[in-house]
Amino acid sequence: MFPLTAALFALFVANISVAFWLIYLWRTASHLTHLGDWGPDWLAHAVRWCVQRLYALGGLKFGGIVCVDEKSWDLDRQYVVSWHPHGVNAVLPSLIGPLRTIESTCKLRTKAVVGVASGIFYIPLLREMCLCWGARPADREILSMALKSGRTLFITPGGIYEQVHTDPTREQLYLPKRLRWIRLAIEHGVPLLPSYSFQETRAFSVPEWGMRLARYTFRMVRWPIMPLRGPNPVTITLGIGRALEVGEPDPNPSDEKVARVLATYLEHLHEVFETFKTQCLPPEVAKRGLVVHMRGHLTNTAVLPKHVNVIPAHTHEDSREKASELT
């Protein structure tokens, strides 16, 4: 009888815990749309200190920022800052954050918000850490609200799809089908600032079976289960390119306009990669260069650079994409 009683008690405690967590999510739903600082400054700095010390145990560190042309961007201006690649764990935000102190790391003096996968905000403690950091769900309405309020937006366009296709032996990007970070910038008339996180794909390791598991669970439940190893002893360096003006706000940009902006954006991003690859990447990886995979298609792909590989729109995995995916 005792094992049965213990099992019933454990089930009761689990049910109560889930109920309290759901109530907490419901009562604090407004926190996800609050763009101001969440939590006290000491908590944000304490979280950053703990995370960076954890990384330091494995030899992972931040090597600072390098710029192609720092004079091309205004420190007091609003930008859509996109960084590539996502990697298996998106280490860069935890190295430069919290965003309330962004001036000390990225030199930008505007308030900032980073868009992350909405599923993170259902995980206890990780939800609070992200809110404290300045992260909000990568929901179109929330990100539009941030841009309308004059905030700089940080986002990694590759998202979870790029995460589960990370290959530490080569540098490759997977651009999403809808290109919403490009469209958001055009709609709000906010210039784009491309950046590249060198060594991001080698910060953590995943065994081959773990990557297959991650891709399978992502296809089935839209969330990857990924066994991580690390952190690894690498230095993450953020390379920032030249700012790209997108013109006056256009609430309904055509595919042709999006394609032209994307083409120039990729040229600026490729310039960042080529400028700093030899000093920031292993020689064998730098030699292979950067490959950009374009998921889906635009009506005017002829304007895209030659190093962009256009993937057919209706692959098995892409056909299961949800309309709610950002980017």
FITI-239290 format. One record per residue (C-alpha): residue number from 1; x, y, z. Coordinates in nm, 3 decimals, padded with zeros to 5 digits. Last residue first. Layout:
// residues N
{atom NUM, {X, Y, Z}},
...
***
This chain:
// residues 327
{atom 327, {01.084, 03.555, -03.926}},
{atom 326, {00.829, 03.460, -03.663}},
{atom 325, {00.652, 03.124, -03.660}},
{atom 324, {00.278, 03.170, -03.608}},
{atom 323, {00.187, 03.034, -03.952}},
{atom 322, {00.308, 02.694, -03.843}},
{atom 321, {00.567, 02.508, -04.047}},
{atom 320, {00.467, 02.154, -04.141}},
{atom 319, {00.529, 02.202, -04.514}},
{atom 318, {00.880, 02.320, -04.430}},
{atom 317, {00.980, 01.979, -04.297}},
{atom 316, {00.866, 01.777, -04.597}},
{atom 315, {00.995, 02.033, -04.850}},
{atom 314, {00.747, 02.264, -05.018}},
{atom 313, {00.928, 02.591, -05.089}},
{atom 312, {01.227, 02.454, -05.278}},
{atom 311, {01.556, 02.570, -05.117}},
{atom 310, {01.726, 02.876, -05.271}},
{atom 309, {02.103, 02.861, -05.208}},
{atom 308, {02.249, 03.209, -05.160}},
{atom 307, {02.620, 03.238, -05.252}},
{atom 306, {02.528, 03.400, -05.587}},
{atom 305, {02.382, 03.712, -05.424}},
{atom 304, {02.004, 03.766, -05.452}},
{atom 303, {01.866, 03.985, -05.733}},
{atom 302, {01.749, 03.684, -05.935}},
{atom 301, {01.532, 03.575, -05.642}},
{atom 300, {01.251, 03.806, -05.756}},
{atom 299, {00.919, 03.638, -05.681}},
{atom 298, {01.052, 03.517, -05.348}},
{atom 297, {01.105, 03.156, -05.255}},
{atom 296, {01.083, 02.900, -04.977}},
{atom 295, {01.380, 02.858, -04.749}},
{atom 294, {01.687, 03.057, -04.857}},
{atom 293, {02.003, 02.873, -04.756}},
{atom 292, {02.306, 03.096, -04.701}},
{atom 291, {02.651, 02.938, -04.729}},
{atom 290, {02.950, 03.105, -04.565}},
{atom 289, {03.311, 03.018, -04.644}},
{atom 288, {03.474, 02.675, -04.653}},
{atom 287, {03.814, 02.830, -04.576}},
{atom 286, {03.684, 02.986, -04.255}},
{atom 285, {03.591, 02.642, -04.124}},
{atom 284, {03.933, 02.488, -04.197}},
{atom 283, {04.112, 02.793, -04.052}},
{atom 282, {03.918, 02.792, -03.722}},
{atom 281, {03.710, 03.111, -03.695}},
{atom 280, {03.757, 03.462, -03.553}},
{atom 279, {04.072, 03.601, -03.714}},
{atom 278, {04.024, 03.445, -04.057}},
{atom 277, {03.649, 03.506, -04.061}},
{atom 276, {03.666, 03.879, -03.981}},
{atom 275, {03.631, 04.065, -04.309}},
{atom 274, {03.470, 03.782, -04.508}},
{atom 273, {03.193, 03.737, -04.252}},
{atom 272, {03.115, 04.106, -04.213}},
{atom 271, {03.113, 04.156, -04.592}},
{atom 270, {02.877, 03.860, -04.626}},
{atom 269, {02.637, 04.035, -04.390}},
{atom 268, {02.651, 04.356, -04.594}},
{atom 267, {02.590, 04.164, -04.917}},
{atom 266, {02.310, 03.972, -04.748}},
{atom 265, {02.139, 04.299, -04.649}},
{atom 264, {02.171, 04.433, -05.002}},
{atom 263, {01.994, 04.124, -05.140}},
{atom 262, {01.735, 04.131, -04.861}},
{atom 261, {01.647, 04.494, -04.939}},
{atom 260, {01.599, 04.408, -05.307}},
{atom 259, {01.396, 04.095, -05.225}},
{atom 258, {01.171, 04.285, -04.985}},
{atom 257, {01.107, 04.548, -05.254}},
{atom 256, {01.017, 04.283, -05.511}},
{atom 255, {00.797, 04.100, -05.263}},
{atom 254, {00.597, 04.420, -05.218}},
{atom 253, {00.601, 04.618, -04.894}},
{atom 252, {00.266, 04.682, -04.721}},
{atom 251, {00.306, 04.926, -04.432}},
{atom 250, {00.597, 05.109, -04.599}},
{atom 249, {00.788, 05.334, -04.359}},
{atom 248, {01.038, 05.560, -04.541}},
{atom 247, {01.362, 05.414, -04.668}},
{atom 246, {01.528, 05.082, -04.584}},
{atom 245, {01.869, 05.211, -04.472}},
{atom 244, {02.130, 04.940, -04.416}},
{atom 243, {02.383, 04.981, -04.136}},
{atom 242, {02.732, 04.850, -04.206}},
{atom 241, {02.830, 04.525, -04.042}},
{atom 240, {02.876, 04.411, -03.684}},
{atom 239, {03.098, 04.117, -03.591}},
{atom 238, {03.029, 03.967, -03.249}},
{atom 237, {03.309, 03.747, -03.119}},
{atom 236, {03.244, 03.431, -02.917}},
{atom 235, {03.562, 03.275, -02.780}},
{atom 234, {03.573, 02.896, -02.757}},
{atom 233, {03.635, 02.647, -02.475}},
{atom 232, {03.314, 02.440, -02.503}},
{atom 231, {03.010, 02.475, -02.280}},
{atom 230, {02.940, 02.194, -02.299}},
{atom 229, {02.733, 01.903, -02.416}},
{atom 228, {02.368, 01.955, -02.503}},
{atom 227, {02.089, 01.697, -02.536}},
{atom 226, {01.825, 01.855, -02.765}},
{atom 225, {01.449, 01.812, -02.739}},
{atom 224, {01.328, 02.048, -03.009}},
{atom 223, {00.986, 02.220, -02.999}},
{atom 222, {00.728, 02.224, -03.276}},
{atom 221, {00.564, 01.903, -03.148}},
{atom 220, {00.629, 01.653, -03.430}},
{atom 219, {00.869, 01.832, -03.663}},
{atom 218, {01.068, 01.982, -03.376}},
{atom 217, {01.069, 01.646, -03.198}},
{atom 216, {01.222, 01.480, -03.506}},
{atom 215, {01.480, 01.753, -03.567}},
{atom 214, {01.592, 01.744, -03.204}},
{atom 213, {01.612, 01.363, -03.200}},
{atom 212, {01.828, 01.366, -03.514}},
{atom 211, {02.050, 01.627, -03.347}},
{atom 210, {02.077, 01.411, -03.036}},
{atom 209, {02.170, 01.104, -03.242}},
{atom 208, {02.452, 01.307, -03.396}},
{atom 207, {02.580, 01.418, -03.056}},
{atom 206, {02.524, 01.786, -02.967}},
{atom 205, {02.802, 02.029, -02.885}},
{atom 204, {02.796, 02.376, -02.732}},
{atom 203, {02.985, 02.696, -02.817}},
{atom 202, {03.079, 02.555, -03.159}},
{atom 201, {02.792, 02.702, -03.364}},
{atom 200, {02.838, 03.044, -03.203}},
{atom 199, {03.206, 03.055, -03.307}},
{atom 198, {03.157, 03.397, -03.478}},
{atom 197, {02.828, 03.569, -03.403}},
{atom 196, {02.754, 03.769, -03.716}},
{atom 195, {02.579, 04.104, -03.737}},
{atom 194, {02.342, 04.283, -03.973}},
{atom 193, {02.208, 04.629, -03.873}},
{atom 192, {01.881, 04.705, -04.047}},
{atom 191, {01.737, 05.057, -04.062}},
{atom 190, {01.387, 05.124, -03.923}},
{atom 189, {01.123, 05.246, -04.170}},
{atom 188, {00.845, 05.077, -03.970}},
{atom 187, {00.710, 04.855, -04.248}},
{atom 186, {01.057, 04.812, -04.398}},
{atom 185, {01.211, 04.692, -04.071}},
{atom 184, {00.916, 04.463, -04.003}},
{atom 183, {00.941, 04.316, -04.355}},
{atom 182, {01.310, 04.235, -04.314}},
{atom 181, {01.248, 04.072, -03.976}},
{atom 180, {00.950, 03.896, -04.129}},
{atom 179, {01.148, 03.714, -04.396}},
{atom 178, {00.844, 03.492, -04.468}},
{atom 177, {01.032, 03.177, -04.565}},
{atom 176, {01.298, 03.181, -04.298}},
{atom 175, {01.668, 03.223, -04.383}},
{atom 174, {01.876, 02.917, -04.301}},
{atom 173, {02.240, 03.004, -04.238}},
{atom 172, {02.558, 02.806, -04.287}},
{atom 171, {02.906, 02.816, -04.137}},
{atom 170, {03.068, 02.473, -04.147}},
{atom 169, {03.205, 02.200, -03.921}},
{atom 168, {02.982, 02.288, -03.625}},
{atom 167, {02.665, 02.198, -03.822}},
{atom 166, {02.342, 02.352, -03.691}},
{atom 165, {02.027, 02.215, -03.854}},
{atom 164, {01.821, 02.199, -03.533}},
{atom 163, {01.907, 02.560, -03.448}},
{atom 162, {01.839, 02.686, -03.801}},
{atom 161, {01.481, 02.562, -03.777}},
{atom 160, {01.457, 02.697, -03.422}},
{atom 159, {01.514, 03.055, -03.529}},
{atom 158, {01.716, 03.154, -03.835}},
{atom 157, {01.620, 03.522, -03.801}},
{atom 156, {01.807, 03.589, -03.475}},
{atom 155, {01.650, 03.902, -03.329}},
{atom 154, {01.746, 04.223, -03.152}},
{atom 153, {01.501, 04.513, -03.180}},
{atom 152, {01.596, 04.871, -03.094}},
{atom 151, {01.316, 05.052, -02.920}},
{atom 150, {01.134, 05.358, -03.055}},
{atom 149, {00.789, 05.273, -02.918}},
{atom 148, {00.666, 05.177, -03.265}},
{atom 147, {00.951, 04.927, -03.293}},
{atom 146, {00.856, 04.759, -02.965}},
{atom 145, {00.487, 04.746, -03.058}},
{atom 144, {00.578, 04.588, -03.390}},
{atom 143, {00.777, 04.326, -03.198}},
{atom 142, {00.481, 04.255, -02.971}},
{atom 141, {00.236, 04.231, -03.259}},
{atom 140, {00.462, 04.004, -03.466}},
{atom 139, {00.528, 03.765, -03.178}},
{atom 138, {00.888, 03.680, -03.099}},
{atom 137, {00.803, 03.653, -02.730}},
{atom 136, {00.992, 03.907, -02.515}},
{atom 135, {01.351, 03.922, -02.395}},
{atom 134, {01.484, 04.207, -02.182}},
{atom 133, {01.710, 03.999, -01.958}},
{atom 132, {01.467, 04.011, -01.666}},
{atom 131, {01.196, 03.871, -01.892}},
{atom 130, {01.434, 03.600, -02.012}},
{atom 129, {01.533, 03.502, -01.656}},
{atom 128, {01.170, 03.498, -01.547}},
{atom 127, {01.071, 03.260, -01.828}},
{atom 126, {01.375, 03.041, -01.768}},
{atom 125, {01.261, 03.017, -01.405}},
{atom 124, {00.960, 02.801, -01.502}},
{atom 123, {00.931, 02.709, -01.872}},
{atom 122, {00.621, 02.845, -02.048}},
{atom 121, {00.801, 03.162, -02.158}},
{atom 120, {01.052, 02.961, -02.360}},
{atom 119, {00.775, 02.849, -02.595}},
{atom 118, {00.748, 03.204, -02.732}},
{atom 117, {01.078, 03.171, -02.916}},
{atom 116, {01.289, 03.485, -02.864}},
{atom 115, {01.266, 03.853, -02.963}},
{atom 114, {01.518, 04.084, -02.800}},
{atom 113, {01.412, 04.429, -02.680}},
{atom 112, {01.620, 04.746, -02.665}},
{atom 111, {01.624, 05.098, -02.522}},
{atom 110, {01.855, 05.322, -02.725}},
{atom 109, {02.217, 05.398, -02.635}},
{atom 108, {02.387, 05.141, -02.856}},
{atom 107, {02.746, 05.069, -02.751}},
{atom 106, {02.703, 04.692, -02.800}},
{atom 105, {02.850, 04.592, -02.461}},
{atom 104, {02.828, 04.882, -02.214}},
{atom 103, {02.539, 05.046, -02.400}},
{atom 102, {02.331, 04.727, -02.371}},
{atom 101, {02.295, 04.767, -01.994}},
{atom 100, {01.913, 04.736, -01.990}},
{atom 99, {01.962, 04.463, -02.251}},
{atom 98, {02.090, 04.217, -01.993}},
{atom 97, {02.283, 04.112, -02.187}},
{atom 96, {02.589, 04.079, -02.413}},
{atom 95, {02.695, 03.726, -02.316}},
{atom 94, {02.347, 03.588, -02.250}},
{atom 93, {02.230, 03.713, -02.589}},
{atom 92, {02.528, 03.549, -02.769}},
{atom 91, {02.480, 03.192, -02.647}},
{atom 90, {02.197, 03.092, -02.880}},
{atom 89, {02.194, 02.724, -02.770}},
{atom 88, {02.232, 02.501, -03.076}},
{atom 87, {02.361, 02.782, -03.296}},
{atom 86, {02.142, 03.074, -03.405}},
{atom 85, {02.375, 03.204, -03.677}},
{atom 84, {02.347, 03.497, -03.727}},
{atom 83, {02.255, 03.823, -03.560}},
{atom 82, {01.984, 04.068, -03.653}},
{atom 81, {01.978, 04.423, -03.518}},
{atom 80, {01.664, 04.612, -03.621}},
{atom 79, {01.780, 04.962, -03.541}},
{atom 78, {01.689, 05.277, -03.344}},
{atom 77, {01.938, 05.562, -03.338}},
{atom 76, {02.151, 05.700, -03.055}},
{atom 75, {02.465, 05.505, -03.144}},
{atom 74, {02.442, 05.614, -03.509}},
{atom 73, {02.570, 05.362, -03.758}},
{atom 72, {02.805, 05.396, -04.055}},
{atom 71, {03.091, 05.529, -03.841}},
{atom 70, {03.145, 05.184, -03.692}},
{atom 69, {03.257, 05.051, -04.029}},
{atom 68, {03.328, 04.679, -04.047}},
{atom 67, {03.294, 04.647, -03.672}},
{atom 66, {03.444, 04.410, -03.414}},
{atom 65, {03.277, 04.344, -03.080}},
{atom 64, {03.404, 04.162, -02.772}},
{atom 63, {03.574, 03.827, -02.717}},
{atom 62, {03.300, 03.678, -02.502}},
{atom 61, {03.398, 03.362, -02.316}},
{atom 60, {03.353, 02.984, -02.310}},
{atom 59, {03.628, 02.807, -02.115}},
{atom 58, {03.405, 02.535, -01.973}},
{atom 57, {03.389, 02.684, -01.624}},
{atom 56, {03.366, 03.027, -01.788}},
{atom 55, {03.020, 02.944, -01.921}},
{atom 54, {02.891, 02.886, -01.569}},
{atom 53, {03.057, 03.209, -01.457}},
{atom 52, {02.882, 03.388, -01.744}},
{atom 51, {02.543, 03.251, -01.644}},
{atom 50, {02.585, 03.336, -01.276}},
{atom 49, {02.709, 03.690, -01.340}},
{atom 48, {02.428, 03.757, -01.589}},
{atom 47, {02.167, 03.637, -01.342}},
{atom 46, {02.314, 03.856, -01.069}},
{atom 45, {02.323, 04.158, -01.302}},
{atom 44, {01.955, 04.119, -01.388}},
{atom 43, {01.864, 04.062, -01.022}},
{atom 42, {02.057, 04.371, -00.908}},
{atom 41, {01.877, 04.581, -01.169}},
{atom 40, {01.534, 04.501, -01.023}},
{atom 39, {01.266, 04.311, -01.216}},
{atom 38, {01.128, 04.366, -01.562}},
{atom 37, {01.260, 04.672, -01.747}},
{atom 36, {01.001, 04.825, -01.980}},
{atom 35, {00.842, 04.656, -02.280}},
{atom 34, {00.543, 04.508, -02.097}},
{atom 33, {00.381, 04.273, -02.350}},
{atom 32, {00.503, 03.953, -02.187}},
{atom 31, {00.435, 04.088, -01.838}},
{atom 30, {00.065, 04.113, -01.925}},
{atom 29, {00.038, 03.734, -01.905}},
{atom 28, {00.126, 03.751, -01.532}},
{atom 27, {-00.207, 03.630, -01.388}},
{atom 26, {-00.254, 03.365, -01.655}},
{atom 25, {00.100, 03.231, -01.628}},
{atom 24, {00.071, 03.222, -01.247}},
{atom 23, {-00.260, 03.035, -01.270}},
{atom 22, {-00.099, 02.783, -01.503}},
{atom 21, {00.194, 02.742, -01.262}},
{atom 20, {-00.039, 02.696, -00.963}},
{atom 19, {-00.233, 02.427, -01.150}},
{atom 18, {00.086, 02.251, -01.259}},
{atom 17, {00.213, 02.246, -00.900}},
{atom 16, {-00.121, 02.116, -00.768}},
{atom 15, {-00.122, 01.838, -01.028}},
{atom 14, {00.237, 01.741, -00.945}},
{atom 13, {00.160, 01.737, -00.570}},
{atom 12, {-00.142, 01.512, -00.628}},
{atom 11, {00.058, 01.277, -00.851}},
{atom 10, {00.331, 01.256, -00.587}},
{atom 9, {00.066, 01.178, -00.322}},
{atom 8, {-00.085, 00.908, -00.543}},
{atom 7, {00.256, 00.753, -00.601}},
{atom 6, {00.340, 00.761, -00.231}},
{atom 5, {00.009, 00.596, -00.145}},
{atom 4, {00.067, 00.323, -00.406}},
{atom 3, {00.422, 00.261, -00.278}},
{atom 2, {00.285, 00.239, 00.080}},
{atom 1, {00.000, 00.000, 00.000}},
***
